[in-house]
């Protein structure tokens, strides 16, 4: 299929790039003719190429289900290729297709040699990411509003059941509602420490283990050996700015780490932890 530089202007990643510059960039791509069923990349794999679908169709599969079907002309996995994030889906052709691809390292080398192309490209990329973040933020707010309404409705239902005559069924309903209400509390929503804002915990033994996720009421730790559900726990939370003694109870132990429910902190430590959490949360927020 013959593709002109102007055809790429329909892709947000390439808008506002001159046709001469796009022509240079197009020449750096490798052309491939692939059959139906060809796997471009698999979920969990490290990104090696930026792909463009020129002709045919590509399905993005997640957990065995097709989430999207892409048609020409479309970039495939551009954010992963440019940031190094592992693939979240598997990309497979559903019919004979023409694919253009360029290695992530080759693309970086091309941009180093062609700064006049790199600047508008990365400016467009920032625009794409900012738009995605804003749309995600809007959807999250909708989910949050629904969650608040659901939480209030469950509390009203729990009060109604508690005020009614006790039965074997009401006991089950109350226990289920109490568990759901507790699980939906804000303190259960944890954030992952950023690479430049890492935190860890020093155990009573002196061993230091990484913090995988945390909130103002919970810690998820990695590398904690011998932990048992229900056991008392203590350590020192090492933040970028200071250290905070913490105690709690081990809530669960699984492949995702050890989840610790924290006891209440004194005001000084709680304020320090909240400041750290705010710095992490701001990385996901567009002002």
C-alpha positions in Angstrom: 0.0 0.0 0.0 1.4 3.4 -1.0 1.5 5.7 2.0 2.2 9.5 1.7 3.6 11.6 4.5 0.3 13.5 4.6 -1.5 10.2 5.4 0.3 10.1 8.8 -1.2 13.5 9.8 -4.4 11.6 10.8 -2.4 10.1 13.7 -2.1 12.5 16.7 1.5 11.3 17.2 2.5 12.8 13.8 0.3 15.9 13.5 2.1 19.2 13.0 5.2 17.5 11.7 6.1 18.7 8.2 5.8 16.3 5.3 9.5 16.6 4.6 10.3 15.5 8.1 7.7 12.7 8.0 9.2 11.5 4.8 12.6 11.2 6.6 11.0 9.3 9.5 9.1 7.0 7.2 12.3 6.0 5.5 13.7 4.7 8.8 10.9 2.1 9.2 11.2 -1.5 8.0 8.4 -2.9 5.9 6.9 -6.3 6.7 4.2 -8.4 5.0 2.8 -10.8 7.7 0.1 -13.5 7.6 -3.0 -13.7 9.8 -2.2 -14.9 13.2 1.2 -13.3 13.3 2.1 -12.1 16.9 3.7 -8.7 17.0 4.3 -8.8 20.7 3.0 -10.6 23.8 1.6 -9.3 27.1 4.4 -9.0 29.7 7.2 -8.7 27.1 9.7 -5.8 27.0 8.9 -3.5 24.1 11.4 -3.7 21.2 9.7 -1.9 18.4 7.3 0.9 17.5 4.8 -0.6 15.0 2.5 1.1 12.4 -0.4 -0.8 10.9 -0.5 0.2 7.2 -2.8 -2.5 5.8 -4.9 -5.3 7.4 -6.1 -5.6 11.0 -4.5 -6.1 14.4 -6.3 -7.3 17.5 -5.2 -6.3 21.0 -5.9 -9.2 23.3 -6.0 -9.0 27.1 -6.5 -12.1 29.3 -7.7 -14.0 26.3 -10.3 -11.5 25.2 -10.0 -9.0 22.3 -10.2 -5.5 23.7 -9.6 -3.6 20.5 -9.3 -4.1 16.7 -7.0 -1.7 15.0 -7.4 -0.6 11.3 -5.0 1.3 9.1 -3.3 3.7 9.6 -2.7 3.1 13.3 0.3 3.1 15.7 0.6 0.0 17.8 2.1 0.2 21.3 3.8 3.6 20.9 3.9 4.5 24.6 5.5 1.2 25.5 8.1 1.5 22.7 9.0 5.0 23.8 9.0 4.5 27.6 10.1 0.9 28.0 7.0 -0.1 29.8 6.2 -3.8 29.5 3.3 -4.7 27.1 -0.1 -4.9 28.7 -1.7 -6.8 25.8 -0.8 -9.2 23.0 -1.0 -7.8 19.5 -1.8 -10.3 16.8 -2.9 -9.9 13.1 -6.3 -11.1 12.2 -5.7 -11.0 8.5 -2.7 -10.7 6.1 -1.3 -7.3 7.0 1.4 -4.8 6.1 3.3 -3.6 9.2 6.0 -1.0 9.4 8.3 -1.2 12.4 11.3 0.5 13.9 13.4 -0.6 16.8 13.2 1.5 20.0 16.9 2.0 20.0 16.9 2.9 16.3 14.1 5.4 16.8 16.1 7.1 19.6 19.2 7.2 17.4 17.1 8.7 14.6 15.8 11.4 16.9 19.3 12.2 18.1 20.3 12.8 14.5 17.1 14.6 13.6 16.3 17.0 16.4 14.0 19.0 14.2 11.8 15.9 13.9 12.2 14.7 17.5 10.9 18.0 19.0 7.4 18.0 17.4 7.2 14.2 17.8 7.8 14.3 21.5 5.6 17.4 21.9 2.8 15.4 20.2 3.5 12.5 22.5 3.1 14.7 25.6 -0.2 15.9 24.2 -1.4 12.3 23.7 -0.3 11.4 27.2 -1.9 14.5 28.8 -5.1 13.8 26.9 -5.1 10.2 28.2 -4.5 11.3 31.7 -7.4 13.9 31.6 -9.8 11.3 30.2 -8.7 8.7 32.8 -9.2 11.4 35.4 -12.7 12.0 34.2 -13.5 8.3 34.2 -12.0 7.9 37.7 -14.2 10.7 39.0 -17.3 9.0 37.6 -16.2 5.7 39.3 -15.6 7.6 42.5 -19.0 9.2 42.4 -20.6 5.8 41.8 -18.6 4.3 44.7 -19.7 7.1 47.1 -23.3 6.5 46.2 -22.9 2.8 46.6 -21.2 3.2 49.9 -24.0 5.4 51.3 -26.6 3.0 50.0 -24.9 0.0 51.7 -24.7 1.9 55.0 -28.4 2.7 54.8 -29.2 -0.9 54.0 -26.9 -2.1 56.9 -28.8 0.2 59.3 -32.1 -1.1 58.0 -31.0 -4.7 58.5 -29.7 -4.0 62.0 -33.0 -2.4 63.0 -34.9 -5.4 61.8 -35.5 -8.7 63.6 -32.3 -10.8 63.6 -32.4 -13.9 61.4 -29.7 -16.3 60.0 -30.0 -14.4 56.7 -29.7 -11.0 58.3 -26.4 -12.1 60.0 -24.9 -13.0 56.6 -26.2 -9.8 55.0 -24.7 -7.7 57.8 -21.3 -9.4 57.7 -21.2 -9.0 53.9 -22.2 -5.3 54.0 -19.7 -4.5 56.8 -16.9 -6.2 54.8 -17.8 -4.3 51.6 -18.0 -1.0 53.4 -14.7 -1.5 55.1 -13.0 -2.6 51.9 -14.3 0.5 50.1 -12.8 2.9 52.6 -10.4 5.4 51.2 -7.5 4.2 53.3 -7.6 0.9 51.3 -6.6 2.6 48.1 -2.8 2.5 47.9 -0.2 4.1 45.6 3.0 2.7 44.3 6.2 4.6 45.2 7.8 6.3 42.2 11.3 5.4 41.2 12.7 8.7 42.6 10.6 8.5 45.7 11.2 5.0 46.9 10.4 3.9 50.4 11.3 0.8 52.4 10.9 -0.7 55.9 13.6 -1.7 58.3 12.5 -4.7 60.3 13.4 -5.4 64.0 16.1 -7.8 62.7 17.7 -4.9 60.8 16.7 -6.3 57.4 15.4 -3.8 54.9 12.5 -4.7 52.6 10.9 -2.6 49.8 7.5 -1.0 50.1 5.5 -2.1 47.0 2.3 0.0 47.8 1.1 2.1 50.7 -1.7 4.3 52.0 -2.3 6.1 55.3 -3.6 2.8 56.8 -1.9 0.0 54.9 1.6 -1.2 53.7 2.3 -3.9 51.1 5.8 -5.2 51.5 8.0 -7.3 49.3 10.7 -9.8 50.4 9.2 -10.3 53.8 9.9 -13.9 54.8 8.1 -16.0 57.4 5.1 -13.7 57.7 1.9 -15.2 59.0 -1.6 -13.8 58.6 -2.9 -12.3 61.9 0.5 -11.9 63.4 1.6 -8.6 65.1 4.2 -6.7 63.1 6.5 -3.7 63.7 9.2 -1.9 61.8 10.5 1.5 60.7 9.1 3.1 57.6 12.0 4.8 55.7 10.7 7.7 53.6 12.9 10.0 51.5 12.8 12.7 54.1 12.6 10.8 57.5 12.0 7.6 59.3 8.7 6.7 61.0 8.2 3.8 63.5 5.1 1.8 62.5 3.2 -1.1 64.0 0.3 -3.2 62.7 -1.1 -6.6 62.0 -0.4 -8.8 59.0 -3.7 -8.9 57.0 -2.7 -11.3 54.2 0.3 -13.0 52.6 0.3 -13.9 48.9 2.2 -13.6 45.6 1.6 -9.9 45.6 3.5 -9.4 48.9 2.6 -9.0 52.5 -0.2 -6.7 53.4 0.0 -5.0 56.8 -2.8 -3.1 58.4 -1.3 -0.2 60.3 -2.2 1.1 63.7 -3.0 4.8 64.0 0.1 7.0 63.9 0.7 10.0 66.1 -0.2 13.3 64.5 3.4 14.2 63.6 4.1 10.9 61.8 0.7 10.9 60.2 1.3 14.3 58.7 4.7 13.2 57.4 3.2 10.1 55.8 0.4 12.1 54.3 2.8 14.6 52.7 4.7 11.7 51.1 1.5 10.2 49.8 0.5 13.5 48.3 3.8 13.8 46.5 3.2 10.3 45.0 -0.5 11.1 44.1 0.5 14.3 42.4 2.5 12.3 39.8 -0.9 10.9 38.6 -2.6 14.3 38.6 -2.7 17.0 36.0 -3.1 20.4 37.6 
